[in-house]
């Protein structure tokens, strides 16, 4: 792990985002519950531009902000695959949005 930007608790353990490696890592507890061990590493698709935050959604996917400027969020599978982008970025400058889509 190069860096640890964000932490999220789940039912099974602790998820940590490493933005430098574009990875989400899940740590679980040992039977004695006094030590964490690495359970799973999810390598994020290259289409996801520098993930800096995340949330676990329905225990099977992740929601990550979309920093490309096209949408608000990326929905990512538990394998790190980009499923879809969604959410409109509001702007008071409608002309700028119209020119962007050309």
N, CA, C and O atoms as a GROMACS GRO file, in nm:
protein
  408
    1UNK      N    1   0.085  -0.117   0.000
    1UNK     CA    2   0.000   0.000   0.000
    1UNK      C    3   0.090   0.123   0.000
    1UNK      O    4   0.179   0.135   0.084
    2UNK      N    5   0.066   0.215  -0.095
    2UNK     CA    6   0.146   0.338  -0.103
    2UNK      C    7   0.093   0.448  -0.014
    2UNK      O    8   0.169   0.520   0.050
    3UNK      N    9  -0.039   0.459  -0.009
    3UNK     CA   10  -0.102   0.562   0.074
    3UNK      C   11  -0.241   0.514   0.114
    3UNK      O   12  -0.294   0.420   0.055
    4UNK      N   13  -0.298   0.578   0.212
    4UNK     CA   14  -0.432   0.542   0.258
    4UNK      C   15  -0.513   0.671   0.271
    4UNK      O   16  -0.498   0.746   0.368
    5UNK      N   17  -0.599   0.695   0.172
    5UNK     CA   18  -0.675   0.820   0.168
    5UNK      C   19  -0.803   0.814   0.251
    5UNK      O   20  -0.832   0.906   0.327
    6UNK      N   21  -0.878   0.707   0.236
    6UNK     CA   22  -1.007   0.698   0.303
    6UNK      C   23  -1.030   0.558   0.358
    6UNK      O   24  -0.980   0.459   0.304
    7UNK      N   25  -1.106   0.552   0.466
    7UNK     CA   26  -1.138   0.426   0.534
    7UNK      C   27  -1.288   0.415   0.546
    7UNK      O   28  -1.357   0.514   0.573
    8UNK      N   29  -1.341   0.295   0.525
    8UNK     CA   30  -1.484   0.269   0.543
    8UNK      C   31  -1.501   0.135   0.612
    8UNK      O   32  -1.443   0.035   0.570
    9UNK      N   33  -1.582   0.133   0.718
    9UNK     CA   34  -1.613   0.008   0.785
    9UNK      C   35  -1.727  -0.062   0.712
    9UNK      O   36  -1.821   0.004   0.667
   10UNK      N   37  -1.718  -0.193   0.700
   10UNK     CA   38  -1.826  -0.274   0.645
   10UNK      C   39  -1.860  -0.380   0.747
   10UNK      O   40  -1.799  -0.387   0.854
   11UNK      N   41  -1.957  -0.463   0.716
   11UNK     CA   42  -1.995  -0.570   0.808
   11UNK      C   43  -1.880  -0.669   0.831
   11UNK      O   44  -1.867  -0.726   0.940
   12UNK      N   45  -1.798  -0.688   0.728
   12UNK     CA   46  -1.691  -0.788   0.736
   12UNK      C   47  -1.557  -0.732   0.783
   12UNK      O   48  -1.471  -0.808   0.828
   13UNK      N   49  -1.539  -0.601   0.774
   13UNK     CA   50  -1.409  -0.547   0.811
   13UNK      C   51  -1.391  -0.402   0.772
   13UNK      O   52  -1.484  -0.322   0.784
   14UNK      N   53  -1.272  -0.369   0.727
   14UNK     CA   54  -1.233  -0.232   0.697
   14UNK      C   55  -1.185  -0.223   0.553
   14UNK      O   56  -1.098  -0.301   0.512
   15UNK      N   57  -1.241  -0.128   0.476
   15UNK     CA   58  -1.195  -0.101   0.339
   15UNK      C   59  -1.108   0.024   0.341
   15UNK      O   60  -1.140   0.122   0.408
   16UNK      N   61  -0.997   0.021   0.266
   16UNK     CA   62  -0.906   0.134   0.257
   16UNK      C   63  -0.880   0.165   0.111
   16UNK      O   64  -0.854   0.075   0.032
   17UNK      N   65  -0.886   0.294   0.075
   17UNK     CA   66  -0.857   0.339  -0.061
   17UNK      C   67  -0.713   0.385  -0.071
   17UNK      O   68  -0.667   0.468   0.007
   18UNK      N   69  -0.641   0.330  -0.167
   18UNK     CA   70  -0.506   0.375  -0.201
   18UNK      C   71  -0.515   0.440  -0.338
   18UNK      O   72  -0.512   0.372  -0.441
   19UNK      N   73  -0.527   0.574  -0.341
   19UNK     CA   74  -0.545   0.647  -0.466
   19UNK      C   75  -0.422   0.636  -0.557
   19UNK      O   76  -0.436   0.633  -0.679
   20UNK      N   77  -0.305   0.629  -0.499
   20UNK     CA   78  -0.182   0.620  -0.580
   20UNK      C   79  -0.175   0.490  -0.659
   20UNK      O   80  -0.121   0.488  -0.770
   21UNK      N   81  -0.228   0.383  -0.604
   21UNK     CA   82  -0.227   0.254  -0.674
   21UNK      C   83  -0.362   0.221  -0.739
   21UNK      O   84  -0.375   0.117  -0.802
   22UNK      N   85  -0.462   0.309  -0.724
   22UNK     CA   86  -0.598   0.286  -0.775
   22UNK      C   87  -0.652   0.152  -0.726
   22UNK      O   88  -0.699   0.069  -0.804
   23UNK      N   89  -0.643   0.132  -0.595
   23UNK     CA   90  -0.688   0.006  -0.535
   23UNK      C   91  -0.772   0.032  -0.411
   23UNK      O   92  -0.751   0.127  -0.336
   24UNK      N   93  -0.868  -0.059  -0.392
   24UNK     CA   94  -0.943  -0.067  -0.268
   24UNK      C   95  -0.901  -0.198  -0.202
   24UNK      O   96  -0.900  -0.302  -0.267
   25UNK      N   97  -0.868  -0.193  -0.075
   25UNK     CA   98  -0.824  -0.312  -0.003
   25UNK      C   99  -0.916  -0.336   0.116
   25UNK      O  100  -0.946  -0.244   0.192
   26UNK      N  101  -0.960  -0.460   0.129
   26UNK     CA  102  -1.043  -0.496   0.243
   26UNK      C  103  -0.960  -0.573   0.345
   26UNK      O  104  -0.890  -0.668   0.311
   27UNK      N  105  -0.969  -0.529   0.469
   27UNK     CA  106  -0.903  -0.596   0.580
   27UNK      C  107  -1.010  -0.657   0.670
   27UNK      O  108  -1.112  -0.593   0.699
   28UNK      N  109  -0.986  -0.779   0.714
   28UNK     CA  110  -1.078  -0.845   0.806
   28UNK      C  111  -1.009  -0.866   0.940
   28UNK      O  112  -0.889  -0.846   0.954
   29UNK      N  113  -1.087  -0.906   1.038
   29UNK     CA  114  -1.033  -0.931   1.171
   29UNK      C  115  -0.996  -1.078   1.187
   29UNK      O  116  -1.060  -1.166   1.130
   30UNK      N  117  -0.891  -1.103   1.265
   30UNK     CA  118  -0.857  -1.241   1.302
   30UNK      C  119  -0.963  -1.290   1.400
   30UNK      O  120  -1.043  -1.211   1.450
   31UNK      N  121  -0.963  -1.418   1.429
   31UNK     CA  122  -1.062  -1.475   1.522
   31UNK      C  123  -1.058  -1.409   1.659
   31UNK      O  124  -1.161  -1.396   1.725
   32UNK      N  125  -0.940  -1.368   1.702
   32UNK     CA  126  -0.928  -1.302   1.833
   32UNK      C  127  -0.972  -1.155   1.828
   32UNK      O  128  -0.982  -1.089   1.931
   33UNK      N  129  -0.998  -1.104   1.705
   33UNK     CA  130  -1.044  -0.966   1.682
   33UNK      C  131  -0.945  -0.859   1.727
   33UNK      O  132  -0.985  -0.745   1.751
   34UNK      N  133  -0.818  -0.895   1.739
   34UNK     CA  134  -0.720  -0.794   1.779
   34UNK      C  135  -0.623  -0.757   1.668
   34UNK      O  136  -0.535  -0.673   1.687
   35UNK      N  137  -0.639  -0.820   1.550
   35UNK     CA  138  -0.548  -0.794   1.438
   35UNK      C  139  -0.627  -0.792   1.307
   35UNK      O  140  -0.722  -0.869   1.289
   36UNK      N  141  -0.587  -0.702   1.218
   36UNK     CA  142  -0.645  -0.698   1.083
   36UNK      C  143  -0.556  -0.773   0.986
   36UNK      O  144  -0.433  -0.769   0.999
   37UNK      N  145  -0.617  -0.842   0.888
   37UNK     CA  146  -0.540  -0.906   0.782
   37UNK      C  147  -0.605  -0.873   0.648
   37UNK      O  148  -0.726  -0.852   0.641
   38UNK      N  149  -0.525  -0.868   0.543
   38UNK     CA  150  -0.574  -0.833   0.411
   38UNK      C  151  -0.656  -0.948   0.353
   38UNK      O  152  -0.606  -1.059   0.338
   39UNK      N  153  -0.782  -0.919   0.322
   39UNK     CA  154  -0.872  -1.019   0.266
   39UNK      C  155  -0.882  -1.012   0.115
   39UNK      O  156  -0.883  -1.114   0.046
   40UNK      N  157  -0.888  -0.890   0.063
   40UNK     CA  158  -0.917  -0.873  -0.080
   40UNK      C  159  -0.858  -0.741  -0.128
   40UNK      O  160  -0.854  -0.642  -0.055
   41UNK      N  161  -0.812  -0.741  -0.254
   41UNK     CA  162  -0.765  -0.618  -0.318
   41UNK      C  163  -0.844  -0.603  -0.448
   41UNK      O  164  -0.851  -0.695  -0.529
   42UNK      N  165  -0.903  -0.485  -0.466
   42UNK     CA  166  -0.980  -0.455  -0.587
   42UNK      C  167  -0.906  -0.348  -0.664
   42UNK      O  168  -0.894  -0.234  -0.618
   43UNK      N  169  -0.855  -0.384  -0.781
   43UNK     CA  170  -0.786  -0.290  -0.870
   43UNK      C  171  -0.891  -0.219  -0.953
   43UNK      O  172  -0.971  -0.284  -1.020
   44UNK      N  173  -0.893  -0.084  -0.950
   44UNK     CA  174  -0.994  -0.006  -1.019
   44UNK      C  175  -0.961   0.011  -1.167
   44UNK      O  176  -0.844   0.025  -1.205
   45UNK      N  177  -1.066   0.010  -1.251
   45UNK     CA  178  -1.053   0.033  -1.396
   45UNK      C  179  -0.975   0.160  -1.424
   45UNK      O  180  -0.980   0.256  -1.348
   46UNK      N  181  -0.902   0.160  -1.534
   46UNK     CA  182  -0.826   0.278  -1.574
   46UNK      C  183  -0.919   0.393  -1.614
   46UNK      O  184  -0.876   0.509  -1.617
   47UNK      N  185  -1.045   0.363  -1.646
   47UNK     CA  186  -1.142   0.467  -1.682
   47UNK      C  187  -1.180   0.555  -1.564
   47UNK      O  188  -1.234   0.664  -1.582
   48UNK      N  189  -1.152   0.509  -1.443
   48UNK     CA  190  -1.184   0.586  -1.323
   48UNK      C  191  -1.065   0.677  -1.293
   48UNK      O  192  -0.956   0.630  -1.260
   49UNK      N  193  -1.088   0.806  -1.307
   49UNK     CA  194  -0.982   0.905  -1.293
   49UNK      C  195  -0.952   0.933  -1.146
   49UNK      O  196  -1.033   0.995  -1.077
   50UNK      N  197  -0.838   0.889  -1.099
   50UNK     CA  198  -0.784   0.916  -0.964
   50UNK      C  199  -0.893   0.921  -0.857
   50UNK      O  200  -0.933   1.029  -0.814
   51UNK      N  201  -0.938   0.807  -0.815
   51UNK     CA  202  -1.037   0.798  -0.708
   51UNK      C  203  -0.978   0.853  -0.578
   51UNK      O  204  -0.871   0.809  -0.535
   52UNK      N  205  -1.047   0.948  -0.518
   52UNK     CA  206  -1.002   1.007  -0.392
   52UNK      C  207  -1.098   0.980  -0.277
   52UNK      O  208  -1.067   1.008  -0.161
   53UNK      N  209  -1.213   0.924  -0.310
   53UNK     CA  210  -1.313   0.894  -0.208
   53UNK      C  211  -1.398   0.778  -0.260
   53UNK      O  212  -1.397   0.749  -0.379
   54UNK      N  213  -1.471   0.714  -0.171
   54UNK     CA  214  -1.558   0.604  -0.211
   54UNK      C  215  -1.658   0.575  -0.101
   54UNK      O  216  -1.641   0.616   0.013
   55UNK      N  217  -1.762   0.505  -0.138
   55UNK     CA  218  -1.858   0.454  -0.042
   55UNK      C  219  -1.898   0.314  -0.088
   55UNK      O  220  -1.904   0.287  -0.207
   56UNK      N  221  -1.924   0.226   0.007
   56UNK     CA  222  -1.968   0.090  -0.024
   56UNK      C  223  -2.119   0.096  -0.042
   56UNK      O  224  -2.191   0.148   0.044
   57UNK      N  225  -2.168   0.042  -0.153
   57UNK     CA  226  -2.310   0.049  -0.185
   57UNK      C  227  -2.368  -0.092  -0.194
   57UNK      O  228  -2.324  -0.172  -0.276
   58UNK      N  229  -2.463  -0.121  -0.110
   58UNK     CA  230  -2.534  -0.250  -0.107
   58UNK      C  231  -2.438  -0.370  -0.100
   58UNK      O  232  -2.468  -0.475  -0.156
   59UNK      N  233  -2.327  -0.356  -0.032
   59UNK     CA  234  -2.229  -0.463  -0.010
   59UNK      C  235  -2.177  -0.530  -0.137
   59UNK      O  236  -2.106  -0.630  -0.129
   60UNK      N  237  -2.210  -0.475  -0.255
   60UNK     CA  238  -2.164  -0.540  -0.378
   60UNK      C  239  -2.100  -0.445  -0.478
   60UNK      O  240  -2.037  -0.490  -0.573
   61UNK      N  241  -2.115  -0.316  -0.457
   61UNK     CA  242  -2.055  -0.219  -0.548
   61UNK      C  243  -2.000  -0.101  -0.468
   61UNK      O  244  -2.023  -0.088  -0.348
   62UNK      N  245  -1.927  -0.016  -0.538
   62UNK     CA  246  -1.872   0.105  -0.480
   62UNK      C  247  -1.922   0.224  -0.560
   62UNK      O  248  -1.944   0.214  -0.680
   63UNK      N  249  -1.940   0.335  -0.494
   63UNK     CA  250  -1.970   0.462  -0.560
   63UNK      C  251  -1.848   0.551  -0.538
   63UNK      O  252  -1.804   0.572  -0.425
   64UNK      N  253  -1.795   0.603  -0.650
   64UNK     CA  254  -1.673   0.683  -0.648
   64UNK      C  255  -1.701   0.812  -0.723
   64UNK      O  256  -1.759   0.806  -0.832
   65UNK      N  257  -1.662   0.928  -0.671
   65UNK     CA  258  -1.681   1.053  -0.746
   65UNK      C  259  -1.612   1.046  -0.882
   65UNK      O  260  -1.503   0.990  -0.896
   66UNK      N  261  -1.678   1.105  -0.984
   66UNK     CA  262  -1.623   1.109  -1.119
   66UNK      C  263  -1.552   1.242  -1.138
   66UNK      O  264  -1.616   1.346  -1.149
   67UNK      N  265  -1.420   1.238  -1.142
   67UNK     CA  266  -1.343   1.361  -1.154
   67UNK      C  267  -1.312   1.399  -1.299
   67UNK      O  268  -1.232   1.490  -1.323
   68UNK      N  269  -1.375   1.332  -1.396
   68UNK     CA  270  -1.355   1.369  -1.536
   68UNK      C  271  -1.433   1.495  -1.571
   68UNK      O  272  -1.400   1.563  -1.669
   69UNK      N  273  -1.536   1.528  -1.491
   69UNK     CA  274  -1.619   1.645  -1.520
   69UNK      C  275  -1.742   1.610  -1.601
   69UNK      O  276  -1.826   1.697  -1.625
   70UNK      N  277  -1.755   1.486  -1.645
   70UNK     CA  278  -1.870   1.445  -1.725
   70UNK      C  279  -1.993   1.416  -1.640
   70UNK      O  280  -2.104   1.453  -1.677
   71UNK      N  281  -1.974   1.351  -1.529
   71UNK     CA  282  -2.083   1.312  -1.440
   71UNK      C  283  -2.043   1.336  -1.296
   71UNK      O  284  -1.932   1.380  -1.267
   72UNK      N  285  -2.135   1.305  -1.205
   72UNK     CA  286  -2.107   1.319  -1.062
   72UNK      C  287  -2.036   1.197  -1.004
   72UNK      O  288  -1.940   1.210  -0.928
   73UNK      N  289  -2.086   1.077  -1.042
   73UNK     CA  290  -2.040   0.955  -0.977
   73UNK      C  291  -2.014   0.842  -1.075
   73UNK      O  292  -2.066   0.841  -1.187
   74UNK      N  293  -1.932   0.747  -1.031
   74UNK     CA  294  -1.908   0.621  -1.102
   74UNK      C  295  -1.959   0.508  -1.012
   74UNK      O  296  -1.931   0.507  -0.892
   75UNK      N  297  -2.032   0.415  -1.071
   75UNK     CA  298  -2.068   0.294  -0.998
   75UNK      C  299  -1.972   0.186  -1.044
   75UNK      O  300  -1.956   0.162  -1.164
   76UNK      N  301  -1.906   0.122  -0.947
   76UNK     CA  302  -1.798   0.028  -0.975
   76UNK      C  303  -1.832  -0.107  -0.913
   76UNK      O  304  -1.878  -0.114  -0.799
   77UNK      N  305  -1.810  -0.213  -0.989
   77UNK     CA  306  -1.840  -0.348  -0.940
   77UNK      C  307  -1.741  -0.388  -0.831
   77UNK      O  308  -1.640  -0.322  -0.810
   78UNK      N  309  -1.772  -0.497  -0.763
   78UNK     CA  310  -1.683  -0.546  -0.657
   78UNK      C  311  -1.552  -0.598  -0.714
   78UNK      O  312  -1.458  -0.625  -0.638
   79UNK      N  313  -1.543  -0.612  -0.847
   79UNK     CA  314  -1.418  -0.652  -0.912
   79UNK      C  315  -1.339  -0.531  -0.963
   79UNK      O  316  -1.231  -0.547  -1.019
   80UNK      N  317  -1.393  -0.408  -0.944
   80UNK     CA  318  -1.324  -0.287  -0.986
   80UNK      C  319  -1.362  -0.238  -1.124
   80UNK      O  320  -1.307  -0.139  -1.172
   81UNK      N  321  -1.457  -0.304  -1.189
   81UNK     CA  322  -1.503  -0.267  -1.324
   81UNK      C  323  -1.601  -0.151  -1.317
   81UNK      O  324  -1.691  -0.151  -1.234
   82UNK      N  325  -1.584  -0.054  -1.405
   82UNK     CA  326  -1.677   0.058  -1.414
   82UNK      C  327  -1.808   0.007  -1.472
   82UNK      O  328  -1.811  -0.042  -1.585
   83UNK      N  329  -1.917   0.020  -1.397
   83UNK     CA  330  -2.048  -0.026  -1.442
   83UNK      C  331  -2.123   0.085  -1.515
   83UNK      O  332  -2.182   0.062  -1.621
   84UNK      N  333  -2.119   0.205  -1.458
   84UNK     CA  334  -2.187   0.319  -1.521
   84UNK      C  335  -2.144   0.447  -1.453
   84UNK      O  336  -2.095   0.447  -1.340
   85UNK      N  337  -2.166   0.557  -1.525
   85UNK     CA  338  -2.147   0.690  -1.469
   85UNK      C  339  -2.285   0.754  -1.464
   85UNK      O  340  -2.367   0.734  -1.553
   86UNK      N  341  -2.310   0.833  -1.359
   86UNK     CA  342  -2.442   0.894  -1.346
   86UNK      C  343  -2.433   1.024  -1.268
   86UNK      O  344  -2.333   1.053  -1.202
   87UNK      N  345  -2.540   1.100  -1.276
   87UNK     CA  346  -2.551   1.227  -1.204
   87UNK      C  347  -2.506   1.344  -1.289
   87UNK      O  348  -2.396   1.345  -1.345
   88UNK      N  349  -2.593   1.443  -1.298
   88UNK     CA  350  -2.565   1.562  -1.376
   88UNK      C  351  -2.494   1.664  -1.288
   88UNK      O  352  -2.529   1.681  -1.171
   89UNK      N  353  -2.396   1.730  -1.344
   89UNK     CA  354  -2.326   1.836  -1.272
   89UNK      C  355  -2.400   1.966  -1.303
   89UNK      O  356  -2.399   2.011  -1.418
   90UNK      N  357  -2.464   2.027  -1.205
   90UNK     CA  358  -2.541   2.149  -1.231
   90UNK      C  359  -2.449   2.266  -1.264
   90UNK      O  360  -2.337   2.277  -1.214
   91UNK      N  361  -2.500   2.354  -1.350
   91UNK     CA  362  -2.425   2.474  -1.385
   91UNK      C  363  -2.522   2.586  -1.418
   91UNK      O  364  -2.625   2.563  -1.482
   92UNK      N  365  -2.490   2.705  -1.375
   92UNK     CA  366  -2.570   2.821  -1.409
   92UNK      C  367  -2.538   2.869  -1.550
   92UNK      O  368  -2.613   2.948  -1.608
   93UNK      N  369  -2.426   2.821  -1.605
   93UNK     CA  370  -2.384   2.862  -1.739
   93UNK      C  371  -2.423   2.754  -1.839
   93UNK      O  372  -2.342   2.668  -1.873
   94UNK      N  373  -2.547   2.760  -1.888
   94UNK     CA  374  -2.599   2.660  -1.982
   94UNK      C  375  -2.523   2.663  -2.115
   94UNK      O  376  -2.508   2.559  -2.179
   95UNK      N  377  -2.474   2.780  -2.156
   95UNK     CA  378  -2.399   2.791  -2.281
   95UNK      C  379  -2.270   2.710  -2.273
   95UNK      O  380  -2.232   2.644  -2.370
   96UNK      N  381  -2.203   2.716  -2.160
   96UNK     CA  382  -2.079   2.638  -2.143
   96UNK      C  383  -2.108   2.489  -2.152
   96UNK      O  384  -2.030   2.415  -2.211
   97UNK      N  385  -2.219   2.444  -2.094
   97UNK     CA  386  -2.256   2.302  -2.103
   97UNK      C  387  -2.288   2.262  -2.246
   97UNK      O  388  -2.251   2.154  -2.290
   98UNK      N  389  -2.358   2.350  -2.320
   98UNK     CA  390  -2.394   2.321  -2.459
   98UNK      C  391  -2.269   2.311  -2.545
   98UNK      O  392  -2.262   2.225  -2.633
   99UNK      N  393  -2.171   2.397  -2.523
   99UNK     CA  394  -2.047   2.394  -2.600
   99UNK      C  395  -1.961   2.274  -2.565
   99UNK      O  396  -1.886   2.225  -2.649
  100UNK      N  397  -1.970   2.226  -2.444
  100UNK     CA  398  -1.892   2.112  -2.398
  100UNK      C  399  -1.933   1.984  -2.472
  100UNK      O  400  -1.848   1.899  -2.498
  101UNK      N  401  -2.061   1.970  -2.505
  101UNK     CA  402  -2.109   1.846  -2.566
  101UNK      C  403  -2.080   1.837  -2.716
  101UNK      O  404  -2.105   1.734  -2.777
  102UNK      N  405  -2.027   1.943  -2.774
  102UNK     CA  406  -1.996   1.940  -2.919
  102UNK      C  407  -1.868   1.870  -2.948
  102UNK      O  408  -1.828   1.860  -3.063
   0.00000   0.00000   0.00000
